[in-house]
Amino acid sequence: MSKGLLSEQMGAMALVDELRHRRMEIEEHLDLPRREAEVAERIRSYYKSQGIACDDATVTQGVRSFFEQRLVFEAKPMNLWDKFLGRMIASAAFRFWIIFMLAFAIMFGSSFWTGFMRGFTKGFNESRAAHQAKSNTTAVPPAAPAAAAPAAHQEQAVPAAAVQQAITDGTVADGTHVTESLMRFEQLRKRFLTIPVNPEDHQTMQGRMATAGVSAALGGTFATHALDVFEAELNFLAANLTLEVANLPGLPSGVEIELPHGSGKKAWFIFVQPLDEQRQALPFLMLQSQQENAPVVLARVMAVEVSREEYSRIKQDKVDNNRIDKPVMGTSPAGNYRRLYDPHRTLLSPRFLAEKNLETANILDTF
C-alpha cells in the first residue's frame, strides 16, 4: 500500500469519526425524553436548594413552559421615539413627503446652478471683451475733466457696455485698488447670501452679483460705481420699506400733467420715496427693462398715478399744514423688487413717472 493511499485512508477515517460525533451530538439534543428528564432534575434541585416543596405536577408544568419558550424570539421593547420613527417610515404620506422634498431639492439646485452659470458666463464674456479692447487700443485718449459731482440721491445708471468704456477711458486701477474692490465684493457677496431673496428675483440677483464681481476685478472708478449700485440693491432688498408721499425741499409732492400726443387728457401723479424701519430714506431701485440683468436705476423718488380726488385731497392736506397726515401709499417687502401700492389711494393699474421726465412733461399744476 502506497503512502498516498495510507494518507487518504487516515483522512477518510477522521471524516467518519467527525460525522459520528456530530450525529451523536444531534441525537443527544434530539433525545427529548432525556432532555426533559435533565430539565426536571434541574427544577427539583432549584426548589430543593431554596427549601421549597414541589410536586410532580409543578415540575411537569415547568418542563412544559421551558420547551415552549426556548425557541421563541422576544423583541426588545420599543420606546416612544422608536415607535414614532416606525410609524413614520411605514406611513405612505411620509414616503410621498420624502420624494417631494428630493424632487424640490433637485429642481432648486438645477435652477440655482443655471442662473449662476448664466450670470458668470455673461460676466466672463464682458471681461474678456474688455481686456481684448484694451490690448487692441494703440493709444489711450486722455480722460475728460471730471464733471460736477451729482447730488447724493441723483439718478444713476449702470450700462452693460461700461466695462469696455472703463478700459478706453483709462479708469482701470492698479493691483492695490483691485484687491480692495475684490475684498469689498466678497463682503457684499456674503451679505447677499444672508438675504432671503424672492425666487422670482433670485436668478436676476445672481447675474448682477456675477457682473459686480467682474467689475471688481477691473478696479478703478468703474468698479467703485458698480459696487455702490450693487450695495444699494442689497440695501433695498434687505429692508421692509414703506412708500410715503415725498415732502422734500425743491421737489413737488404731486403734479398734474397733460398726456402727450395731443389727446387733451390729464393724469395726476404723487411722488413717493422709500423709507426703512428706521425712517431712513433709501434710493428707489428700478429696472430699466424687464429683461434679465437689465441696468439698474437709482432714484430718490418715483411718481405713481392716482385719481383726481386723491390728488386734490393730498394737495389740500399739504397746503393747509405743509405736511401729509396719511403719507403711506404702499409698501415694498424685503427680498424682492415688488412695490405694493394701496389700491384705495392709487389706480388699480397705475402708470409711473420718473423725476427726470418732469423736464419734458407738460405740467399743468404742482404742489
Buried (B, 14 or more C-beta within 10 A) or exposed (E): EEEEEEEEEEEEEEEEEEEEEEEEEEEEEEEEEEBBEEBBEEBBEEBEEEEEEBEEEBBEEBBEEBEEEEEEEEEEEEEEEEEEEEEEEEEEEEEEEEEEEEEEEEEEEEBBEEBBEBBBEBBEEBBEBBBEBBEEEEEEEEEEEEEEEEEEBEBBEBEEEBBBEBBBBBBBBEEEBBEBBBEBBEEBBEBBEEBEBBEEBBBBBBBBBBBBBBBBBBBBBBBBBBBBBBBBBBBBBBBEBBBBBBBEEEBBBBBBBBEEEEEEEBBBBBBBBBBBEEEEBBBBBBBEEEEBBBBBBBBBBBBBBBEEEBBBBBBEBBEEEEEBEEBBBBBBEBBBBEBEBBEEBBBEEBEBBBBEEBEEBEEEEBB
